[in-house]
Amino acid sequence: EYRLSNGIEVLGQTEGPPKLSIQSVTGRLERGQLRALHAIEQEAFPPCERLGLGLENHVLLRTNSLLIAEVGHSMAGYLIVSHFANQGLITKLAVGARFRRQGIGSALLQSGIDAL
């Protein structure tokens, strides 16, 4: 399970629904982030479309950007955008199974478009 630095899982909170946040990640991924990305990738894509161990290297390419969606303190999905000259290409968009049908994919897509 992916948790932010304070290690707290908020999905069961009683103070209202967990909030969706989308952030851009640069540089090396933390071990927990990488595990969460792999777990989402395995849920979302068939084996022939997974980057597997190459996922982090793909994200680290200077022509690529990574956006992560979090609900509470759990990673819910991610989007990878590749930049070419004055164009952008969305190369991966995935949302974890338990977070689907909640608008997270749409929010990631809009954030990716806004970042181009």
C-alpha positions, 0 to 999 in steps of 0.5 A: 500500500502506498502512503505519503511520508506521514504513513497515514491511510485516510480512506476510512476517515470520518471527517468527510471524504478524502480529497483528490490531489494531483501532483507532478513528480520529478526526479527519482521515485521513492520506493513506495511510489514505485511499488504503487505505480507498478501495482496500478500498472498491473491492474490497468494493463495486460502484460504486453503493455506494461513497462515493468522494471523500465517504468522508472527509467521511462519516467526519468527521461527528460522528455517525460512528465509524471503526474500522480493522483492521490486520494487521501494518502493513497496513490490512485492513478498516474499519467505519463506525458511525453514532450516532443518539440512543441507537442505532447503525447499522453503515453500512459494513463492508469487508475487503480481498480478501487478508485475507478469511476470517480473522475480521477482519470478525467482529472489526470487527463485535464491536468496533463493537458493543462501542463502541456 
